[in-house]
Amino acid sequence: MRDALGGIESVLVLGGASDLALATIDELAKERTRTVVLAGRDPAKLEAAAERVRRAGATDVEVIAFDATAIDDHERVIADVWARHPDLDLVLLAFGVLGSQSDFDEDPASGAQAAIANYAGAVSSGLAVAQHLRAQAHGTLAVITSVAGERARADNFVYGSTKAGLDAFAQGLGDHLAGSGASVLVVRPGFVRTAMTEGMPDGPMATTADAVARDIVAGLKRGAHTVWSPAKLRWVFAVLKVLPRPIWRKLAAAR
Ligand SMILES: NC(=O)c1ccc[n+]([C@@H]2O[C@H](COP(=O)([O-])OP(=O)(O)OC[C@H]3O[C@@H](n4cnc5c(N)ncnc54)[C@H](OP(=O)(O)O)[C@@H]3O)[C@@H](O)[C@H]2O)c1
């Protein structure tokens, strides 16, 4: 339950070992956050993440098994969390796979697996979270989408398409919950130096997990429905989205 000052006390992270999520918890724990549930698929990474979260100042830290592709389990997993923590202030949906377009080209089923993790898994877990947020009449679901969903690039269009679907889902869910007391924050980062992008050359306007975390927390504080990180990407993509396709293809190929 948010405290009297509106501070976020309790958080569930879906994709609990995500660098972006952990940087966000670091930032939140500087203020009021003390209860953190980290849900993910790799127990060793989750334990390391739990240690980091404790060092950041959280006192009630739990790790639970969660696989984004196990969509039939999500309602139960989320209900179990709420049974133990009946008043969660924030759910951060941070899981995702980038994959490689050339691998997807060679193995189409692996492209669909990425879509199940990034999109279908977010629909099943996001809807399950929404049931509880609506019932408690407060709380925010923050969904990390990506600017990659704003306009799919040839060299990672499967990933981009999953993020476009995820972003539309999150926006629609936010509209659906309007007036219920619950809300959705859509987070659209650009290129961020995290485990997901390790070894890759920086993309344009590359940023850090800490900087994105600060943008997310600022967005939560002001009750925003959308956060771009860095903020100027909003205007960059307003232009990129309407570029004629031949120019877009040339730009994307030049990267
Ligand atoms: N880094 C960027 O440039 C960037 C930009 C825009 C958006 N994003 C998005 O931000 C989110 C967080 O990414 P990140 O940068 O923090 O990278 P990250 O550290 O690699 O985090 C991604 C997390 O997703 C988890 N995950 C993947 N598949 C899963 C599954 N089937 N079930 C449960 N968890 C699963 C991973 O778990 P494992 O550790 O077990 O693999 C990992 O903890 C992702 O949705 C990503 O698409 C990232």
The ligand as an SDF file (V2000), in Angstrom:
LIG
                    3D

 48 52  0  0  0  0  0  0  0  0999 V2000
   18.4450   -3.0370  -23.0890 N   0  0  0  0  0  0  0  0  0  0  0  0
   17.8210   -2.3450  -24.0210 C   0  0  0  0  0  0  0  0  0  0  0  0
   18.4370   -1.7010  -24.9090 O   0  0  0  0  0  0  0  0  0  0  0  0
   16.3130   -2.2770  -24.0200 C   0  0  0  0  0  0  0  0  0  0  0  0
   15.7010   -1.2820  -24.7690 C   0  0  0  0  0  0  0  0  0  0  0  0
   14.3070   -1.1840  -24.8010 C   0  0  0  0  0  0  0  0  0  0  0  0
   13.5650   -2.1090  -24.0920 C   0  0  0  0  0  0  0  0  0  0  0  0
   14.1860   -3.0930  -23.3880 N   0  0  0  0  0  0  0  0  0  0  0  0
   13.3420   -4.0600  -22.6780 C   0  0  0  0  0  0  0  0  0  0  0  0
   13.5500   -3.9170  -21.3010 O   0  0  0  0  0  0  0  0  0  0  0  0
   13.2110   -5.1420  -20.6520 C   0  0  0  0  0  0  0  0  0  0  0  0
   14.3400   -5.4960  -19.6890 C   0  0  0  0  0  0  0  0  0  0  0  0
   15.5090   -5.7650  -20.4360 O   0  0  0  0  0  0  0  0  0  0  0  0
   16.9840   -5.4850  -19.8870 P   0  0  0  0  0  0  0  0  0  0  0  0
   17.6090   -4.4920  -20.7580 O   0  0  0  0  0  0  0  0  0  0  0  0
   16.9050   -5.2490  -18.4280 O   0  0  0  0  0  0  0  0  0  0  0  0
   17.7140   -6.8430  -20.2130 O   0  0  0  0  0  0  0  0  0  0  0  0
   17.9780   -8.1200  -19.2880 P   0  0  0  0  0  0  0  0  0  0  0  0
   18.8120   -7.7500  -18.1240 O   0  0  0  0  0  0  0  0  0  0  0  0
   18.4920   -9.1590  -20.2380 O   0  0  0  0  0  0  0  0  0  0  0  0
   16.5390   -8.5050  -18.7570 O   0  0  0  0  0  0  0  0  0  0  0  0
   15.6430   -9.3030  -19.4690 C   0  0  0  0  0  0  0  0  0  0  0  0
   15.0280  -10.2490  -18.4670 C   0  0  0  0  0  0  0  0  0  0  0  0
   13.9780  -10.9880  -19.1030 O   0  0  0  0  0  0  0  0  0  0  0  0
   14.0140  -12.2930  -18.5430 C   0  0  0  0  0  0  0  0  0  0  0  0
   13.3420  -13.2680  -19.3720 N   0  0  0  0  0  0  0  0  0  0  0  0
   13.5560  -13.5430  -20.6670 C   0  0  0  0  0  0  0  0  0  0  0  0
   12.7530  -14.5580  -21.0470 N   0  0  0  0  0  0  0  0  0  0  0  0
   12.0430  -14.9290  -19.9570 C   0  0  0  0  0  0  0  0  0  0  0  0
   11.0620  -15.9000  -19.7210 C   0  0  0  0  0  0  0  0  0  0  0  0
   10.6480  -16.7590  -20.6680 N   0  0  0  0  0  0  0  0  0  0  0  0
   10.5290  -15.9880  -18.4840 N   0  0  0  0  0  0  0  0  0  0  0  0
   10.9370  -15.1630  -17.4810 C   0  0  0  0  0  0  0  0  0  0  0  0
   11.8730  -14.2060  -17.6450 N   0  0  0  0  0  0  0  0  0  0  0  0
   12.4080  -14.1020  -18.8780 C   0  0  0  0  0  0  0  0  0  0  0  0
   15.5010  -12.5920  -18.4510 C   0  0  0  0  0  0  0  0  0  0  0  0
   15.6820  -13.6840  -17.5990 O   0  0  0  0  0  0  0  0  0  0  0  0
   16.9890  -14.6010  -17.6940 P   0  0  0  0  0  0  0  0  0  0  0  0
   18.0070  -13.8320  -16.9290 O   0  0  0  0  0  0  0  0  0  0  0  0
   16.5550  -15.8780  -17.0640 O   0  0  0  0  0  0  0  0  0  0  0  0
   17.3420  -14.7320  -19.1490 O   0  0  0  0  0  0  0  0  0  0  0  0
   16.0420  -11.2720  -17.9260 C   0  0  0  0  0  0  0  0  0  0  0  0
   16.0370  -11.2370  -16.5230 O   0  0  0  0  0  0  0  0  0  0  0  0
   13.0050   -6.1710  -21.7640 C   0  0  0  0  0  0  0  0  0  0  0  0
   11.6130   -6.3080  -22.0020 O   0  0  0  0  0  0  0  0  0  0  0  0
   13.6500   -5.4990  -22.9690 C   0  0  0  0  0  0  0  0  0  0  0  0
   13.0690   -5.9520  -24.1640 O   0  0  0  0  0  0  0  0  0  0  0  0
   15.5340   -3.1850  -23.3090 C   0  0  0  0  0  0  0  0  0  0  0  0
  1  2  1  0
  2  3  2  0
  2  4  1  0
  4  5  1  0
  4 48  2  0
  5  6  2  0
  6  7  1  0
  7  8  2  0
  8  9  1  0
  8 48  1  0
  9 10  1  0
  9 46  1  0
 10 11  1  0
 11 12  1  0
 11 44  1  0
 12 13  1  0
 13 14  1  0
 14 15  2  0
 14 16  1  0
 14 17  1  0
 17 18  1  0
 18 19  2  0
 18 20  1  0
 18 21  1  0
 21 22  1  0
 22 23  1  0
 23 24  1  0
 23 42  1  0
 24 25  1  0
 25 26  1  0
 25 36  1  0
 26 27  1  0
 26 35  1  0
 27 28  2  0
 28 29  1  0
 29 30  1  0
 29 35  2  0
 30 31  1  0
 30 32  2  0
 32 33  1  0
 33 34  2  0
 34 35  1  0
 36 37  1  0
 36 42  1  0
 37 38  1  0
 38 39  2  0
 38 40  1  0
 38 41  1  0
 42 43  1  0
 44 45  1  0
 44 46  1  0
 46 47  1  0
M  CHG  2   8   1  16  -1
M  END
$$$$
